[in-house]
Amino acid sequence: MTKREQYGLTFSHWVSPGNGQRTPMCRKDVIDDFSFLQVINYFSINETKFLIEELEKAINGEQYDNYPSSQLFDDLWMELHHPNVHIYETDVIPMTDFKELLEEWLCFLQS
């Protein structure tokens, strides 16, 4: 079972009827404690790669950025606090799970 399946997320593309532009989407059909994970919907390839790198550092006991920053993250409160990732101050997911989920998202974005 993938992390995406474990957390009940689906990855798909929304196709604009006007110009046919494809937009990647991460959705959760059932509202539950992990609905906050839909936030990865807004992560670009570069932001996803950056977060994976920081999570790898944290998991491996290396120095990492506790508060990842970019233009996107200015509006998103996220803290990497080993062994968890805290999003919106109240939502928590294990770093290893979040890293695997981001790796799946990255593969989807690159396909």
C-alpha positions in Angstrom: 0.0 0.0 0.0 1.3 3.4 -0.9 1.4 6.3 1.5 -1.1 8.0 -0.7 -3.5 5.1 -0.3 -2.8 4.8 3.4 -3.8 8.4 4.0 -6.8 8.2 1.5 -5.4 10.7 -1.0 -5.8 10.6 -4.7 -3.6 12.3 -7.3 -5.1 13.3 -10.6 -5.1 16.1 -13.2 -7.8 18.6 -13.7 -8.1 19.6 -17.3 -9.3 23.1 -18.1 -12.2 22.9 -20.6 -11.1 26.2 -22.2 -7.5 25.6 -23.1 -6.9 21.9 -22.1 -4.2 22.9 -19.6 -3.6 20.1 -17.0 -3.3 21.0 -13.4 -2.1 18.4 -10.9 -4.3 17.8 -7.9 -4.1 16.1 -4.5 -7.5 15.4 -3.1 -9.1 13.6 -0.1 -12.7 12.5 -0.6 -13.4 11.8 3.1 -12.8 14.6 5.7 -10.8 13.2 8.6 -7.7 13.9 10.7 -5.5 13.8 7.7 -7.4 16.2 5.4 -4.7 18.7 6.0 -2.4 16.6 3.7 -4.1 18.1 0.7 -1.7 21.0 1.3 0.8 19.1 -0.9 -1.5 20.1 -3.8 0.3 23.5 -3.8 3.8 22.2 -3.8 5.7 22.6 -7.1 8.4 20.2 -8.2 11.2 22.4 -6.7 9.4 22.9 -3.4 8.7 19.2 -3.2 12.4 18.3 -3.8 13.5 20.9 -1.2 11.2 19.4 1.4 12.3 15.9 0.7 15.9 17.0 1.1 15.2 18.7 4.4 13.3 15.6 5.6 16.1 13.3 4.6 18.6 15.5 6.6 16.3 15.4 9.7 15.7 11.7 9.5 19.5 11.1 9.1 20.3 13.2 12.1 21.9 16.0 10.0 21.3 19.7 10.4 18.1 20.8 8.7 15.8 23.8 8.3 13.1 23.6 11.0 11.0 26.2 9.3 11.2 25.7 5.5 10.7 28.9 3.7 9.8 30.0 0.2 7.1 32.2 -1.2 4.6 29.4 -0.9 5.5 28.7 2.7 5.0 32.3 3.7 1.3 31.5 3.9 1.8 28.0 5.3 2.9 27.3 8.8 5.1 24.2 8.7 7.7 23.0 11.2 10.0 20.1 10.9 10.5 18.9 14.4 12.0 15.4 14.5 10.3 12.9 14.3 7.3 14.8 13.0 6.1 17.4 10.6 3.7 20.0 12.1 1.4 21.8 9.7 -0.9 24.6 10.7 0.4 24.2 14.3 -2.2 21.5 15.1 -1.7 18.8 12.4 1.0 16.3 12.8 2.4 13.5 10.5 5.6 11.4 11.0 8.5 12.7 8.9 9.1 9.3 7.3 5.5 9.2 6.1 5.5 12.7 4.9 8.7 12.1 3.0 7.3 9.0 1.3 4.1 10.9 0.4 6.1 13.8 -1.1 8.2 11.3 -3.1 5.0 9.9 -4.5 3.8 13.4 -5.3 7.1 14.2 -7.0 6.8 11.1 -9.2 3.3 12.1 -10.1 4.3 15.7 -10.9 7.1 14.5 -13.1 5.0 12.0 -15.1 
